[in-house]
Amino acid sequence: MNIYVSNLNFRTRGESLQTLFGEYGEVSSANIITDRETGRSRGFGFVEMPDESAARNAINALNGFELDERAINVNEARPKTERSDRGGYGSNQGGSYGRNRY
C-alpha cells in the first residue's frame, strides 16, 4: 500500500520515515518529495508498505503523531491523476484575458 505523509518538517529525511513506519511492518520505500530547482523538501512524502494490514495499522497509529516537532498527517495515497491544462498563458480556457468584454 502506498501511504501519503504530509505536514513534514523540512528537516525530516526519508530514513526517519523508514524507521518510524518500520515499527509497524516491512517498508519497501520511504521518500520525501523535494523541489526540482532547490532540492529542498516540499513537506510531504510517500511510504510504501507491502502488507496492507500493517499499512492500515501504521496509518491509524501515526496520523497526528509528532515527528520532528510537527504533527504529521498520514493517509492512504490516492492514485496519481493526469494533469489537465489549467487555463494559464497560451490557453483558450478560463479567465477573460484577451477577450472582448460586452
Steps between C-alpha positions, in 0.01 A plus 500: 500500500621848417466745791499881472667688786462878521577792732859379530771717648733613220787333690331157502680241286382179335700296750285641782183390322654159429578451869166635626282292266732201540368463855171382343633266232720471194564823311584466128588867458473836674554818298477870575393709199740784422487811285666438162686831496610540862509141625315617813228282651144586395367379837345173388601152397394143432555172681443166327406201716430162334274367780165684482407409858828637636457813286150563637629455856778751430254751352269473802783522752707773336239748375555800728828359636761765581814449290779757509276747685211474246173307525504297179198406286497139381255364242475239229641659185258562216599395149681769303264670256581643161562875518281710274552844354418744777419794275831685529685695234456368149172337587156579369345382823409698807538865586419796279848607395497603136124467459259771403276603783146606412 
